[in-house]
Amino acid sequence: MQPRSRTAPRKIPRQSRSRETVDAIVAAAAHLLASRGWVSSTTNHIAARAGVSIGSLYKYFPNKAAILAEVARRRIRSEVNAITAVLDAHATDPRGLSADLVAGAAERYATNAALDTSLMEQLDAIESAAFLRSAEASVVRHTARYLARQGDHLRSGEDVAFVAVHALRGLLVATAAHAPGKLRSAAFRAEVTRLLERHLAR
């Protein structure tokens, strides 16, 4: 029997009120992680920000790391879903794909720059690195399938998809950490779009 992860939730909410409580705790943790950082965000701070008792917090999460792991999982899932939605929206017409991918991702990274940077610094501590790798792999697979369907218009293949996904994400993660103001710059977005377009063009 495998030992239980220290970042696994203690209890999965089933009823709407319980889900609202967990959502409030996770949202509060995300806010505090972005504004105060990992060390300065305690479970008491999170409970107070969420408007719940510390007992309610510990009913669902065994420790701070488990809460922040859930913040990471939700942020990663939202990014995967957003990228997948753009690919699906361009299912029959790849024109404008690169611009839409860059604009949407840059805006999300701009909104979450402080949070993303803090999460990246704590991925191993909150046992989310494997979850991130799995999510990235799923985006690469989805992108590869998309490119295969656009063979007359775009380059295809797993290597093409792998480079596109990781180059875009790596660039935006670095920008969020070192120059977040660029993420809403039209000139910066245009430059990233050109890079992606050149990589995907036949």
C-alpha positions in Angstrom: 0.0 0.0 0.0 1.4 3.4 -1.1 1.8 6.0 1.6 -0.7 8.9 1.4 0.7 12.1 -0.2 1.2 14.9 2.3 -0.4 17.2 -0.2 -3.5 15.1 -0.8 -6.8 16.8 0.3 -8.1 15.4 3.6 -11.7 15.3 2.3 -13.3 15.8 -1.1 -16.3 18.1 -0.9 -19.6 16.6 -2.2 -22.2 19.2 -1.4 -22.5 22.7 -2.8 -21.8 24.4 0.5 -18.7 22.2 1.0 -17.5 23.0 -2.5 -18.0 26.7 -1.9 -15.9 26.4 1.3 -13.1 24.7 -0.5 -13.2 27.1 -3.4 -13.0 30.0 -0.9 -10.0 28.4 0.8 -8.2 27.8 -2.5 -9.0 31.3 -3.8 -7.7 32.9 -0.5 -4.5 30.8 -0.7 -3.9 31.9 -4.3 -4.3 35.5 -3.4 -2.0 35.3 -0.4 0.6 33.3 -2.3 0.7 36.0 -5.0 0.7 38.9 -2.5 2.7 37.6 0.5 4.6 34.6 -0.8 4.9 31.0 0.5 6.7 31.6 3.8 4.4 34.5 4.9 1.1 32.7 4.1 0.0 30.6 7.1 -3.1 28.5 7.3 -4.5 31.0 9.8 -4.0 33.8 7.2 -5.7 31.6 4.6 -8.7 30.8 6.8 -9.2 34.4 7.7 -9.0 35.5 4.1 -11.5 32.8 3.1 -13.8 33.7 5.9 -13.8 30.2 7.4 -12.7 28.8 10.7 -9.3 27.2 11.0 -11.2 24.0 11.9 -13.1 24.1 8.6 -9.9 24.6 6.7 -8.3 21.5 8.4 -11.5 19.5 7.7 -10.5 19.5 4.0 -6.8 20.1 4.0 -4.1 18.6 6.3 -1.6 21.4 5.9 -0.6 24.5 3.9 1.2 22.5 1.3 -2.0 20.6 0.4 -3.9 23.8 -0.1 -1.1 25.2 -2.3 -0.9 22.0 -4.3 -4.6 22.4 -5.0 -4.0 26.0 -6.1 -1.3 24.7 -8.5 -3.5 21.9 -9.9 -6.4 24.3 -10.6 -4.1 26.9 -12.2 -2.5 24.2 -14.4 -5.9 22.7 -15.3 -7.3 26.1 -16.3 -4.3 26.7 -18.6 -4.7 23.3 -20.3 -8.4 23.9 -20.8 -7.8 27.4 -22.2 -5.2 26.2 -24.7 -7.4 23.2 -25.7 -10.3 25.6 -26.3 -8.2 27.8 -28.7 -7.1 24.7 -30.7 -10.7 23.5 -30.9 -11.9 26.9 -32.0 -9.5 26.7 -34.9 -10.4 23.1 -35.7 -11.3 23.9 -39.3 -9.2 27.1 -39.9 -5.7 27.6 -38.5 -5.5 31.2 -39.6 -4.9 33.4 -36.5 -4.1 30.4 -34.3 -0.7 31.6 -33.2 -2.0 35.1 -32.4 -4.9 33.7 -30.4 -2.7 31.3 -28.5 -0.2 34.0 -27.6 -2.8 36.7 -26.7 -4.8 34.4 -24.5 -1.8 32.8 -22.7 0.0 36.2 -22.3 -3.1 37.7 -20.7 -3.5 34.7 -18.3 0.2 34.9 -17.4 -0.1 38.7 -16.9 -3.1 38.2 -14.6 -1.3 35.4 -12.6 2.3 36.5 -12.9 3.0 36.7 -9.1 1.1 33.5 -8.4 2.7 31.6 -11.2 6.2 32.7 -10.2 5.5 31.6 -6.6 4.1 28.3 -7.6 7.0 27.6 -9.9 9.4 28.2 -6.9 7.4 25.7 -4.8 6.5 22.9 -7.3 8.7 20.3 -5.6 7.7 21.4 -2.1 4.0 21.0 -2.9 4.5 17.8 -4.9 3.0 19.3 -8.1 5.9 18.9 -10.5 4.7 15.5 -11.7 1.2 16.9 -12.2 2.6 19.8 -14.3 4.6 17.4 -16.4 1.6 15.3 -17.1 -0.5 18.3 -18.0 2.2 19.6 -20.4 2.4 16.2 -22.0 -1.4 16.2 -22.6 -1.1 19.6 -24.2 1.7 18.4 -26.5 -0.5 15.4 -27.5 -3.5 17.6 -28.2 -1.4 20.0 -30.2 0.2 17.2 -32.2 -3.2 15.8 -33.1 -4.3 19.3 -34.1 -1.3 19.8 -36.3 -1.8 16.4 -37.9 -5.2 17.5 -39.1 -3.8 20.8 -40.5 -1.1 19.1 -42.5 -1.8 21.1 -45.7 -1.3 24.4 -43.8 1.0 23.8 -40.8 4.0 21.6 -40.0 3.1 18.5 -38.0 4.7 15.9 -35.8 5.3 15.3 -32.1 8.6 17.2 -32.2 7.0 20.3 -33.8 4.2 20.2 -31.1 6.7 19.6 -28.3 8.8 22.6 -29.3 5.8 24.9 -29.8 4.2 24.1 -26.4 7.4 24.2 -24.3 8.8 27.2 -26.1 5.7 29.3 -25.6 5.2 28.2 -22.0 8.9 28.6 -21.1 9.0 32.1 -22.6 5.8 33.2 -20.8 7.0 31.8 -17.4 10.3 33.6 -17.8 8.5 36.8 -18.7 6.1 36.5 -15.8 9.1 36.1 -13.4 11.4 38.7 -14.8 9.5 41.3 -16.9 5.7 40.8 -16.2 4.9 44.2 -17.7 5.8 42.9 -21.2 3.0 40.4 -21.1 0.4 43.1 -22.0 2.7 44.8 -24.5 1.3 44.6 -28.0 4.8 44.6 -29.4 5.9 41.8 -27.2 2.9 39.7 -28.1 3.5 40.3 -31.8 7.1 39.2 -31.4 6.1 35.9 -29.7 3.3 35.4 -32.3 5.9 35.8 -35.1 8.2 33.2 -33.4 5.3 30.7 -33.1 4.1 31.3 -36.7 7.6 30.8 -38.1 7.9 27.5 -36.2 4.6 26.2 -37.4 4.7 27.5 -41.0 5.2 24.9 -43.7 
